């Protein structure tokens, strides 16, 4: 699919086959705070199921019904966004039961993606242009997923209980990145990647964007640039990867040899992990300026199913071995492929 945009889903019906319902917001007497009214309408629109469209959307902004100061024109931009959100349609393939393989490369994706039938999805080097919200991928029957080269905000992955394999690679083209903070909450109010609501910075904050949707995968390859914060933020809400047997943390996984959040959390939450591969080109350094706000507590956990750990590094730091040992991984199960060895002082 090349350069797919809004035309892909115009005329798509609801997943139930019924006409889309209308939505109206009228009469706000009793609400004394404009910010609360804005928050109410935001949630009313954003918390809908990704396959649920609208036949019509009506706002009655009669100032006589307001118990707070003048709402317009101060909130005109927000009102315009509401109408855009209301009529952003969905790439809803529920009417295409024969479509089980879908590859989207170099696409402009302006809608959520939804289908009960799709089994295999590849999204490569594509723009998720759904500001001020994140796109949502709702594919409960998905078996394999490739999500690489995400441009703009990372999409929300909803539950995929049948998922067998997934490849997720996030680089600096993903707008969920910040050089100052690992969790998208830096002190610089001018940092639009962390704070600008117009680009979706606040949408889905406090909820898992990627990892919850991946929590039932059996084989996972995860590659994340060191400045991309969305995986670190998800790790605060880290689910249990109850089916994960094969894990590859590749190339840019943040802080694998310094803070070790990613590696530690996966080891703690993958009870049947059998094969772990760590693949980095060099040992990441810990910038002094980075504001660190979260480190998972040390808690020994025996990985009784783990058969092998393959470390493919140009440089190996003893911290990696320390975290493996903390989680009960015998060093005789660790295989190292390296060109340069640093100090392996395992304390």
PAKOL-341580 format. One record per residue: residue number from 0; residue in one letter; z, y, x of N, C-alpha, C in turn. Coordinates in pm, whole numbers, plus 50000, padded with zeros to 5 digits. Atoms other than C-alpha are relative to their C-alpha. Layout:
% PAKOL-341580
TILUM    nr   rest      nw      nv      nu     caw     cav     cau      cw      cv      cu
TILUM   NUM      a       Z       Y       X       Z       Y       X       Z       Y       X
...
This chain:
% PAKOL-341580
TILUM    nr   rest      nw      nv      nu     caw     cav     cau      cw      cv      cu
TILUM     0      x   50000   49883   50085   50000   50000   50000   50000   50123   50089
TILUM     1      x   50009   49883   49915   49888   50319   50173   50021   50126   49917
TILUM     2      x   49977   49871   50063   50017   50661   50079   50022   49990   49850
TILUM     3      x   49971   50013   50142   50162   50556   49746   50099   50108   49960
TILUM     4      x   49913   49892   50047   50325   50834   49546   50031   49983   49854
TILUM     5      x   49958   50006   50139   50408   50920   49190   49902   49923   49913
TILUM     6      x   50099   50066   50083   50087   50782   49050   50024   49850   49988
TILUM     7      x   49976   50144   50001   50211   50432   49130   50078   49957   49877
TILUM     8      x   49909   50046   50105   50463   50431   48845   49986   50077   49870
TILUM     9      x   50017   49930   50125   50337   50665   48579   49964   49902   49890
TILUM    10      x   50027   50088   50112   50344   50490   48245   50078   49870   50004
TILUM    11      x   49920   50122   49992   50586   50220   48362   50104   49999   49890
TILUM    12      x   49903   50009   50107   50809   50094   48084   50136   49962   50051
TILUM    13      x   49866   50040   49960   51179   50014   48086   50003   49849   50020
TILUM    14      x   49993   50143   49969   51293   49675   48209   50022   49916   49875
TILUM    15      x   49977   50075   50123   51388   49574   47855   49879   49998   49909
TILUM    16      x   50118   49990   50085   51048   49664   47709   50015   50101   49889
TILUM    17      x   49978   49899   50103   51201   49927   47479   49960   50137   50050
TILUM    18      x   50033   49864   49957   51093   50293   47480   50119   50064   50070
TILUM    19      x   49894   49928   49931   51289   50522   47709   50076   50087   49900
TILUM    20      x   49922   49918   50093   51576   50699   47527   49997   50147   50041
TILUM    21      x   49985   49858   49965   51614   51077   47509   50142   50027   50050
TILUM    22      x   49868   49959   49953   51906   51256   47676   50013   50150   49979
TILUM    23      x   49976   49858   50021   52054   51589   47572   50142   50036   50039
TILUM    24      x   49869   49948   49966   52344   51795   47706   50014   50133   49927
TILUM    25      x   49984   49880   50081   52458   52050   47451   50148   50025   49975
TILUM    26      x   49864   49965   50036   52779   52235   47377   50103   49962   50103
TILUM    27      x   49904   50032   49894   53019   52257   47669   50131   50075   49980
TILUM    28      x   49873   49937   50030   53309   52425   47493   50115   49914   50049
TILUM    29      x   49886   50072   49948   53637   52332   47652   49992   49972   50148
TILUM    30      x   50014   50014   49855   53498   52313   48004   50014   50138   50063
TILUM    31      x   49969   49868   49946   53644   52600   48204   49958   50016   50146
TILUM    32      x   50035   49998   49859   53497   52520   48544   49853   49963   50016
TILUM    33      x   50143   50024   49985   53126   52551   48627   49973   49883   50095
TILUM    34      x   50020   50107   49904   53160   52316   48925   50020   49864   49935
TILUM    35      x   49976   50127   50068   53300   52043   48699   49883   49966   49907
TILUM    36      x   50116   50024   50086   53011   52087   48457   49882   49951   50083
TILUM    37      x   50108   50044   49910   52763   52056   48746   50023   49855   50043
TILUM    38      x   49967   50135   49958   52942   51743   48867   49977   49900   49887
TILUM    39      x   50019   50087   50116   52934   51595   48516   49853   49967   49981
TILUM    40      x   50143   50024   50022   52559   51640   48477   49940   49922   50118
TILUM    41      x   50045   50077   49884   52498   51518   48833   50023   49850   49979
TILUM    42      x   49965   50141   50017   52681   51193   48758   49928   49938   49881
TILUM    43      x   50070   50051   50118   52520   51159   48416   49859   49955   50036
TILUM    44      x   50138   50032   49962   52177   51156   48577   49993   49898   50113
TILUM    45      x   50014   50081   49878   52245   50987   48910   50054   49859   49985
TILUM    46      x   49940   50132   50013   52450   50692   48787   49925   49908   49905
TILUM    47      x   50082   50087   50085   52177   50559   48560   49946   49883   50082
TILUM    48      x   50066   50113   49934   52028   50218   48640   49865   50047   50052
TILUM    49      x   50126   49953   49944   51726   50266   48869   49878   49970   49916
TILUM    50      x   50114   50031   50085   51498   50108   48608   50000   50076   49869
TILUM    51      x   49986   49930   50127   51614   50337   48327   49938   50139   50008
TILUM    52      x   50062   49868   50005   51381   50629   48260   50048   50076   49877
TILUM    53      x   49964   49918   50115   51404   50902   47996   49874   50041   49924
TILUM    54      x   50109   49950   50083   51178   50987   47706   49998   50152   50001
TILUM    55      x   49989   49855   49995   51308   51343   47710   50138   50038   50055
TILUM    56      x   49874   49949   49947   51581   51553   47869   50014   50145   49957
TILUM    57      x   49979   49866   50056   51726   51862   47700   50135   50056   50046
TILUM    58      x   49878   49928   49966   51981   52114   47827   50010   50123   49910
TILUM    59      x   49975   49882   50082   52126   52366   47583   50102   50086   50074
TILUM    60      x   49913   49916   49917   52267   52642   47804   50027   50134   49930
TILUM    61      x   49962   49880   50075   52367   52889   47533   50132   50052   50057
TILUM    62      x   49881   49946   49934   52616   53118   47706   50119   50012   49907
TILUM    63      x   49888   49992   50095   52823   53138   47388   50082   49872   50000
TILUM    64      x   49928   50128   49996   52918   52774   47446   50078   49981   50130
TILUM    65      x   49934   50015   49871   53051   52834   47797   50136   50067   50000
TILUM    66      x   49868   49942   49982   53417   52892   47875   50023   50039   50145
TILUM    67      x   49990   49952   49864   53340   52997   48232   49896   50110   50020
TILUM    68      x   50086   49887   49973   53150   53279   48394   49853   49961   49989
TILUM    69      x   50143   50019   50017   52774   53321   48364   49947   49886   50088
TILUM    70      x   50048   50119   49931   52603   52992   48458   49864   50023   50066
TILUM    71      x   50131   49964   49946   52250   53120   48509   49998   50151   50027
TILUM    72      x   50093   50075   49914   52082   53241   48724   50065   49936   50124
TILUM    73      x   49935   50048   49878   52345   53140   48982   49971   49852   50026
TILUM    74      x   50022   50144   49985   52280   52769   48916   49858   49958   49961
TILUM    75      x   50138   50030   50041   51908   52791   48843   49938   49889   50084
TILUM    76      x   50056   50104   49914   51815   52578   49145   50053   49863   49961
TILUM    77      x   49942   50128   50038   52056   52307   49034   49938   49947   49871
TILUM    78      x   50060   50040   50127   51913   52304   48683   49859   49945   50023
TILUM    79      x   50134   50049   49968   51562   52265   48826   50006   49859   50061
TILUM    80      x   49984   50133   49941   51684   51969   49031   50032   49895   49894
TILUM    81      x   49967   50095   50106   51829   51807   48719   49874   49950   49929
TILUM    82      x   50122   50041   50069   51490   51809   48552   49913   49913   50089
TILUM    83      x   50076   50084   49909   51327   51668   48862   50057   49859   50005
TILUM    84      x   49936   50131   49996   51583   51387   48877   49975   49924   49871
TILUM    85      x   50014   50064   50131   51553   51317   48504   49864   49933   49984
TILUM    86      x   50135   50052   50021   51180   51258   48526   49939   49939   50126
TILUM    87      x   50046   50081   49888   51159   51090   48863   49992   49857   49953
TILUM    88      x   50018   50134   50054   51013   50759   48754   50027   49896   50108
TILUM    89      x   49965   50110   49912   51061   50420   48913   49877   49917   50033
TILUM    90      x   50099   50100   49965   50832   50190   49107   50050   49869   49940
TILUM    91      x   49946   50111   50076   50919   49938   48839   49890   49896   49982
TILUM    92      x   50101   50105   50006   50725   49617   48884   50043   49886   49908
TILUM    93      x   49953   50105   50091   50902   49429   48604   49888   49946   49912
TILUM    94      x   50114   50047   50078   50569   49405   48424   49900   49921   50082
TILUM    95      x   50093   50071   49911   50412   49226   48721   50067   49874   50056
TILUM    96      x   49931   50120   49953   50566   48876   48742   49926   49927   50112
TILUM    97      x   50077   50066   49893   50284   48761   48975   50020   50068   50135
TILUM    98      x   49980   49927   49875   50379   49024   49235   50129   49953   50066
TILUM    99      x   49881   50048   49930   50614   48847   49475   50003   50047   50146
TILUM   100      x   50007   49945   49865   50496   48993   49810   49956   50146   49989
TILUM   101      x   50039   49858   50000   50486   49371   49863   50026   50058   50138
TILUM   102      x   49987   49930   49873   50420   49559   50186   49960   50146   49978
TILUM   103      x   50023   49856   50012   50446   49939   50191   50006   50059   50140
TILUM   104      x   50009   49945   49865   50331   50101   50514   49943   50140   49995
TILUM   105      x   50044   49861   49997   50299   50474   50580   49987   50055   49858
TILUM   106      x   50001   49958   50141   50387   50546   50216   50090   50122   49978
TILUM   107      x   49910   49899   50055   50534   50847   50038   50066   49937   49878
TILUM   108      x   49928   50068   50108   50799   50684   49820   50085   50103   49928
TILUM   109      x   49933   49894   50075   50913   50925   49552   50080   49944   49883
TILUM   110      x   49929   50064   50111   51079   50675   49319   50089   49889   50052
TILUM   111      x   49925   50121   49971   51329   50391   49312   49906   49880   49991
TILUM   112      x   50081   50121   50002   51191   50041   49365   50077   49892   49926
TILUM   113      x   49929   50094   50087   51274   49780   49103   49907   49887   49957
TILUM   114      x   50074   50116   50051   51158   49428   49012   50092   49879   49998
TILUM   115      x   49924   50125   50002   51324   49103   48899   49922   49884   50063
TILUM   116      x   50086   50108   49954   51032   48901   49042   49969   50005   50149
TILUM   117      x   50040   49984   49861   50968   49039   49390   50086   49915   50092
TILUM   118      x   49930   50089   49907   51059   48790   49666   50000   50054   50143
TILUM   119      x   50015   49956   49861   50939   48959   49986   49957   50146   50001
TILUM   120      x   50031   49857   49992   50942   49332   50063   50003   50046   50144
TILUM   121      x   50006   49933   49869   50833   49515   50378   49973   50147   49976
TILUM   122      x   50020   49855   50005   50875   49892   50400   50001   50049   50144
TILUM   123      x   50019   49967   49859   50741   50022   50731   49954   50144   50012
TILUM   124      x   50040   49863   49968   50725   50382   50858   49964   50080   49875
TILUM   125      x   50026   49934   50128   50752   50528   50508   50102   50110   49971
TILUM   126      x   49917   49886   50037   50892   50853   50368   50068   49972   49866
TILUM   127      x   49926   50006   50126   51167   50824   50107   50024   50144   49954
TILUM   128      x   49999   49859   50040   51103   51158   49936   50062   50014   49861
TILUM   129      x   49931   49994   50129   51363   51152   49660   50113   50103   50001
TILUM   130      x   49896   49896   49995   51577   51453   49762   50015   50063   49862
TILUM   131      x   49875   49998   49923   51840   51547   49657   50082   49871   49989
TILUM   132      x   49929   50127   50011   51927   51181   49600   49933   49896   50089
TILUM   133      x   50059   50111   49926   51872   50859   49790   49919   49912   49904
TILUM   134      x   50071   50102   50075   51611   50615   49670   50087   49876   49988
TILUM   135      x   49924   50123   50020   51753   50292   49531   49903   49883   49990
TILUM   136      x   50083   50120   50001   51609   49945   49587   50077   49894   49923
TILUM   137      x   49933   50095   50090   51702   49709   49302   49910   49877   49984
TILUM   138      x   50085   50120   49996   51550   49366   49373   50089   49876   50007
TILUM   139      x   49900   50109   49999   51796   49091   49269   49942   49865   50042
TILUM   140      x   50059   50127   49962   51546   48812   49344   49943   49997   50140
TILUM   141      x   50062   49988   49869   51454   48926   49694   50050   49891   50096
TILUM   142      x   49969   50103   49902   51442   48656   49964   49992   50053   50142
TILUM   143      x   50013   49942   49865   51323   48855   50267   49975   50150   49988
TILUM   144      x   50012   49854   49999   51344   49225   50351   49972   50047   50142
TILUM   145      x   50025   49927   49876   51195   49436   50629   50003   50149   49968
TILUM   146      x   49985   49857   50022   51305   49798   50639   50004   50066   50137
TILUM   147      x   50011   49947   49864   51185   49969   50957   49932   50136   49998
TILUM   148      x   50062   49868   49990   51098   50321   51059   50024   50087   49879
TILUM   149      x   49967   49919   50118   51277   50486   50767   49988   50148   50034
TILUM   150      x   50016   49856   49983   51175   50850   50737   50076   50070   49889
TILUM   151      x   49907   49931   50090   51428   51084   50571   50121   49912   49975
TILUM   152      x   49873   50070   50025   51739   50936   50404   49979   49849   49981
TILUM   153      x   50003   50145   50023   51812   50563   50412   50019   49973   49851
TILUM   154      x   49985   50032   50142   51775   50406   50067   50126   49918   49974
TILUM   155      x   49889   50083   50044   52057   50243   49873   49947   49860   49970
TILUM   156      x   50036   50138   50028   52026   49864   49879   50099   49943   49899
TILUM   157      x   49914   50059   50100   52162   49711   49561   50010   49849   50021
TILUM   158      x   49967   50141   49980   52283   49352   49521   49875   49913   50011
TILUM   159      x   50110   50094   49978   52044   49086   49659   50059   49863   50030
TILUM   160      x   49925   50124   49979   52226   48754   49609   49918   49885   50057
TILUM   161      x   50086   50109   49950   51924   48539   49710   49943   50031   50138
TILUM   162      x   50059   49956   49875   51849   48723   50033   50029   49901   50114
TILUM   163      x   49988   50094   49888   51784   48486   50326   49990   50072   50133
TILUM   164      x   50021   49933   49871   51654   48713   50602   49973   50149   49979
TILUM   165      x   50021   49856   50008   51654   49087   50667   49987   50057   50140
TILUM   166      x   50017   49922   49878   51531   49315   50945   50014   50147   49962
TILUM   167      x   49976   49859   50028   51666   49671   50937   50003   50075   50132
TILUM   168      x   50005   49920   49880   51573   49922   51206   49998   50147   49961
TILUM   169      x   49987   49858   50030   51682   50285   51186   49995   50080   50129
TILUM   170      x   50015   49917   49882   51568   50542   51440   50027   50146   49963
TILUM   171      x   49964   49859   50022   51603   50919   51471   49918   50066   49891
TILUM   172      x   50074   49946   50113   51339   50977   51204   50079   49987   49870
TILUM   173      x   49909   50008   50113   51612   50872   50962   50091   50123   50002
TILUM   174      x   49922   49877   50005   51789   51189   50848   50150   49977   50002
TILUM   175      x   49856   50030   49992   52126   51012   50847   50041   49990   50146
TILUM   176      x   49964   50002   49859   52185   51109   51209   50067   50132   50039
TILUM   177      x   49930   49881   49950   52410   51350   51396   50045   49971   50142
TILUM   178      x   49961   50018   49861   52470   51396   51767   50149   50029   50020
TILUM   179      x   49862   49955   49983   52821   51534   51704   50104   49908   49938
TILUM   180      x   49901   50078   50075   52981   51278   51474   49941   49865   49962
TILUM   181      x   50048   50136   50026   52952   50902   51424   49994   49966   49851
TILUM   182      x   49986   50037   50141   53019   50914   51048   49943   50103   49904
TILUM   183      x   50068   49906   50088   52810   51202   50913   50092   50105   49941
TILUM   184      x   49903   49903   50051   53100   51444   50879   50044   50093   50111
TILUM   185      x   49967   49913   49887   53081   51683   51172   50059   50132   49951
TILUM   186      x   49934   49873   50034   53260   52019   51181   49901   50116   49987
TILUM   187      x   50101   49894   50005   52933   52216   51187   49941   50007   49860
TILUM   188      x   50049   49988   50138   52864   52336   50832   49851   50025   49994
TILUM   189      x   50145   49976   49997   52510   52425   50942   49922   49872   50024
TILUM   190      x   50068   50128   49976   52431   52059   51017   49952   49944   49866
TILUM   191      x   50049   50040   50131   52206   51977   50724   49995   49848   49986
TILUM   192      x   49997   50146   50010   52196   51605   50812   50133   49950   49945
TILUM   193      x   49867   50040   50047   52572   51586   50746   50039   50065   49868
TILUM   194      x   49937   49921   50106   52626   51854   50483   49907   50058   49894
TILUM   195      x   50088   49931   50094   52315   51980   50300   49974   49912   49877
TILUM   196      x   50019   50083   50120   52325   51846   49940   49856   49996   49953
TILUM   197      x   50139   49996   50043   51962   51945   49889   49919   49886   50061
TILUM   198      x   50071   50110   49935   51858   51666   50127   50066   49865   49973
TILUM   199      x   49933   50125   50034   52090   51405   49978   50118   49966   50089
TILUM   200      x   49890   50029   49908   52369   51441   50234   50125   49950   49928
TILUM   201      x   49880   50038   50073   52637   51399   49966   49979   49882   49906
TILUM   202      x   50024   50108   50096   52466   51137   49752   50040   49866   50060
TILUM   203      x   49951   50132   49962   52636   50797   49775   50104   50007   50112
TILUM   204      x   49891   49989   49902   52900   50937   50012   50124   49928   49943
TILUM   205      x   49884   50076   50045   53206   50712   49994   49965   49864   49943
TILUM   206      x   50045   50131   50047   52995   50413   49883   49904   49941   50103
TILUM   207      x   50085   50067   49902   52803   50157   50085   49854   50023   49966
TILUM   208      x   50143   49976   50019   52436   50249   50130   49921   49873   50033
TILUM   209      x   50079   50114   49954   52304   49947   50323   50075   49867   50001
TILUM   210      x   49936   50127   49968   52562   49685   50414   50043   49919   49878
TILUM   211      x   49961   50076   50119   52687   49593   50067   49882   49923   49944
TILUM   212      x   50120   50068   50048   52332   49511   49962   49957   49887   50090
TILUM   213      x   50036   50105   49904   52292   49300   50277   50108   49893   50015
TILUM   214      x   49881   50082   49974   52625   49122   50241   49980   49852   49972
TILUM   215      x   50022   50142   50029   52476   48793   50113   49882   49943   50078
TILUM   216      x   50112   50047   49918   52202   48760   50376   50047   49890   50094
TILUM   217      x   49967   50108   49907   52190   48450   50599   49960   50033   50143
TILUM   218      x   50048   49962   49867   51991   48594   50891   49973   50150   50000
TILUM   219      x   50011   49854   49997   52016   48961   50988   49968   50049   50140
TILUM   220      x   50028   49926   49877   51854   49170   51260   50024   50147   49970
TILUM   221      x   49963   49861   50024   52007   49517   51279   49983   50081   50127
TILUM   222      x   50027   49914   49886   51883   49787   51512   50017   50145   49957
TILUM   223      x   49965   49866   50045   52028   50137   51487   50012   50094   50120
TILUM   224      x   49988   49900   49895   51983   50444   51706   50145   50049   50009
TILUM   225      x   49859   49963   49978   52312   50562   51856   50042   50125   49925
TILUM   226      x   49965   49878   50074   52294   50892   51663   49994   49980   49849
TILUM   227      x   50008   50026   50144   52231   50733   51322   50136   49952   49950
TILUM   228      x   49861   50025   50040   52563   50735   51137   50016   49913   49877
TILUM   229      x   49983   50060   50132   52489   50558   50810   50063   49861   50007
TILUM   230      x   49940   50133   49988   52580   50208   50935   50149   50011   50035
TILUM   231      x   49858   49978   49968   52905   50333   51093   50078   50038   49875
TILUM   232      x   49930   49958   50122   52994   50498   50763   50015   49883   49904
TILUM   233      x   49990   50118   50085   52917   50179   50573   50109   49905   50049
TILUM   234      x   49902   50093   49944   53145   49988   50810   50142   50031   49956
TILUM   235      x   49868   49968   50054   53445   50175   50670   50027   49921   49872
TILUM   236      x   49990   50077   50124   53373   49981   50350   49944   49861   50020
TILUM   237      x   50071   50120   49959   53256   49671   50532   50028   49883   49907
TILUM   238      x   49981   50118   50085   53198   49379   50293   50012   49875   50084
TILUM   239      x   50002   50130   49932   53235   49013   50380   49858   49944   49994
TILUM   240      x   50132   50061   49992   52909   48857   50498   50020   49849   49989
TILUM   241      x   49955   50137   50025   52993   48524   50340   49896   49894   50032
TILUM   242      x   50107   50097   49974   52653   48361   50408   49935   50020   50137
TILUM   243      x   50067   49963   49875   52566   48517   50744   50023   49894   50108
TILUM   244      x   49992   50100   49895   52487   48252   51006   49937   50047   50131
TILUM   245      x   50070   49952   49881   52252   48433   51247   49996   50152   49999
TILUM   246      x   49994   49854   49990   52306   48793   51361   49943   50045   50134
TILUM   247      x   50054   49937   49880   52103   48996   51608   50026   50149   49991
TILUM   248      x   49979   49856   49989   52229   49343   51704   49913   50046   50115
TILUM   249      x   50108   49975   49905   51933   49495   51882   49988   50145   50042
TILUM   250      x   50046   49876   49938   51852   49782   52113   50096   50119   49987
TILUM   251      x   49931   49872   50010   52035   50084   51966   50130   49992   49922
TILUM   252      x   49880   50006   50082   52338   49953   51780   50109   50088   50061
TILUM   253      x   49912   49898   49942   52590   50236   51823   50130   49942   50052
TILUM   254      x   49867   50023   49945   52891   50201   52048   50035   49854   50021
TILUM   255      x   49968   50142   49986   52860   49832   52114   50088   49974   50121
TILUM   256      x   49917   50021   49881   53025   49875   52453   50108   50106   50015
TILUM   257      x   49895   49898   49989   53249   50174   52384   50097   49986   49883
TILUM   258      x   49910   50010   50115   53397   50196   52034   49997   49859   49940
TILUM   259      x   50014   50138   50043   53264   49849   51944   50020   49980   49850
TILUM   260      x   49980   50013   50144   53287   49923   51571   49907   49898   49937
TILUM   261      x   50098   50087   50064   52967   49743   51476   50028   49854   50032
TILUM   262      x   49977   50139   49959   53030   49428   51676   50131   49948   49944
TILUM   263      x   49869   50043   50047   53399   49411   51584   50000   49973   49850
TILUM   264      x   50000   50017   50145   53339   49457   51212   49921   49878   49956
TILUM   265      x   50078   50118   50037   53069   49194   51194   50076   49872   50035
TILUM   266      x   49925   50119   49963   53287   48945   51380   50115   49975   49902
TILUM   267      x   49887   50013   50092   53576   49015   51143   49958   49959   49860
TILUM   268      x   50041   50020   50139   53368   48985   50828   49887   49899   49984
TILUM   269      x   50105   50103   50007   53132   48694   50905   50063   49864   50027
TILUM   270      x   49918   50120   49976   53341   48379   50857   49922   49876   50040
TILUM   271      x   50074   50121   49964   53058   48125   50902   49890   50031   50102
TILUM   272      x   50100   49964   49901   52862   48302   51177   49985   49889   50105
TILUM   273      x   50028   50107   49904   52693   48045   51403   49934   50050   50127
TILUM   274      x   50074   49953   49882   52464   48241   51637   50001   50152   50003
TILUM   275      x   49995   49855   49980   52512   48593   51770   49917   50037   50121
TILUM   276      x   50080   49949   49890   52260   48778   51984   50022   50150   50012
TILUM   277      x   49983   49858   49970   52335   49115   52146   49890   50039   50097
TILUM   278      x   50118   49964   49920   52024   49284   52280   49996   50151   50020
TILUM   279      x   50001   49857   49968   52052   49622   52453   49927   50020   50132
TILUM   280      x   50070   49971   49876   51846   49787   52723   50096   50053   50106
TILUM   281      x   49900   49950   49906   52153   49952   52878   50132   50015   49928
TILUM   282      x   49868   49980   50059   52525   49997   52823   50010   50142   49948
TILUM   283      x   49987   49865   50053   52577   50295   52588   50120   50072   50062
TILUM   284      x   49890   49918   49951   52791   50577   52721   50066   50071   49883
TILUM   285      x   49922   49939   50108   53057   50745   52514   50008   50150   50023
TILUM   286      x   50000   49856   49978   52980   51119   52489   50135   50061   49969
TILUM   287      x   49865   49942   50016   53298   51325   52531   50006   50088   49876
TILUM   288      x   49997   49905   50110   53193   51568   52258   50005   49933   49864
TILUM   289      x   50007   50064   50130   53156   51308   51984   50138   49993   49935
TILUM   290      x   49874   50002   50074   53425   51334   51716   50017   49860   49940
TILUM   291      x   49980   50134   50051   53561   50984   51650   50114   50002   49899
TILUM   292      x   49901   49992   50106   53749   50936   51328   50044   49863   49948
TILUM   293      x   49964   50130   50056   53770   50561   51271   49978   49891   50104
TILUM   294      x   50013   50118   49915   53834   50251   51479   50067   49884   49929
TILUM   295      x   49938   50113   50070   53893   49915   51311   50117   49945   50081
TILUM   296      x   49884   50053   49927   54233   49768   51400   49966   49868   50067
TILUM   297      x   50019   50128   49933   54244   49485   51647   50071   49891   49921
TILUM   298      x   49941   50110   50076   54302   49162   51461   49929   49871   50041
TILUM   299      x   50065   50123   49956   54231   48825   51623   49952   49918   49882
TILUM   300      x   50060   50079   50107   54002   48610   51412   49918   49889   50063
TILUM   301      x   50068   50112   49937   53886   48263   51514   49870   49970   49927
TILUM   302      x   50131   50029   50056   53514   48214   51459   49970   49852   50026
TILUM   303      x   50006   50144   49976   53528   47837   51421   49859   49945   49990
TILUM   304      x   50136   50050   50016   53160   47803   51326   49906   50049   50110
TILUM   305      x   50088   49940   49901   53023   48007   51616   49962   49900   50109
TILUM   306      x   50051   50096   49903   52802   47794   51840   49956   50066   50130
TILUM   307      x   50050   49936   49878   52652   48045   52082   49993   50151   49984
TILUM   308      x   50017   49855   49992   52646   48409   52187   49903   50028   50114
TILUM   309      x   50099   49963   49900   52337   48532   52370   50004   50150   50022
TILUM   310      x   49995   49859   49965   52370   48863   52552   49881   50032   50088
TILUM   311      x   50120   49962   49927   52043   49017   52662   50011   50148   50036
TILUM   312      x   49973   49864   49954   52139   49329   52860   49934   50022   50136
TILUM   313      x   50029   49961   49863   52004   49514   53159   50132   50019   50075
TILUM   314      x   49868   49976   49943   52369   49605   53216   50104   49941   49906
TILUM   315      x   49895   50061   50081   52677   49421   53095   50134   50063   50035
TILUM   316      x   49870   49938   49981   53015   49586   53048   50108   49903   49955
TILUM   317      x   49893   50092   50033   53343   49394   53043   50058   50019   49862
TILUM   318      x   49946   49975   50135   53436   49555   52710   49939   49903   49899
TILUM   319      x   50064   50093   50092   53185   49330   52537   50073   49866   50002
TILUM   320      x   49928   50125   49988   53364   49022   52669   50140   50011   49941
TILUM   321      x   49866   49981   50056   53701   49168   52572   50000   49988   49848
TILUM   322      x   50003   50006   50147   53598   49212   52210   49967   49860   49952
TILUM   323      x   50029   50138   50037   53451   48862   52199   50125   49914   50013
TILUM   324      x   49878   50077   49979   53771   48718   52341   50104   50031   49893
TILUM   325      x   49905   49962   50105   53980   48916   52090   49976   49923   49872
TILUM   326      x   50034   50073   50122   53795   48733   51816   49990   49850   50022
TILUM   327      x   49990   50143   49978   53853   48394   51970   49873   49932   50044
TILUM   328      x   50125   50059   49954   53509   48341   52122   50019   49949   50144
TILUM   329      x   49987   50051   49863   53534   48110   52426   49883   50049   50085
TILUM   330      x   50106   49946   49915   53340   48257   52718   49898   49894   50038
TILUM   331      x   50098   50103   49968   53176   47920   52779   49888   49992   49896
TILUM   332      x   50106   49994   50101   52978   47981   52457   49907   50119   50020
TILUM   333      x   50077   49876   49979   52838   48307   52598   49893   49976   50105
TILUM   334      x   50113   50009   49909   52494   48302   52758   49949   50139   50031
TILUM   335      x   50039   49866   49958   52386   48606   52960   49863   49997   50066
TILUM   336      x   50128   49976   49936   52035   48714   53042   49999   50146   50043
TILUM   337      x   49982   49864   49953   52052   49021   53261   49919   50025   50128
TILUM   338      x   50063   49961   49872   51884   49213   53543   50098   50071   50089
TILUM   339      x   49900   49928   49921   52191   49408   53649   50137   49973   49941
TILUM   340      x   49866   50033   50045   52560   49322   53627   50097   50105   50047
TILUM   341      x   49896   49903   49964   52833   49582   53616   50133   49929   50020
TILUM   342      x   49866   50054   49980   53204   49532   53671   50043   49921   49876
TILUM   343      x   49960   50083   50113   53312   49241   53449   50150   49978   50001
TILUM   344      x   49856   50007   49996   53681   49319   53469   50052   49979   49859
TILUM   345      x   49951   50032   50134   53809   49143   53158   50150   50006   50000
TILUM   346      x   49855   49982   49998   54159   49267   53095   50067   49918   49892
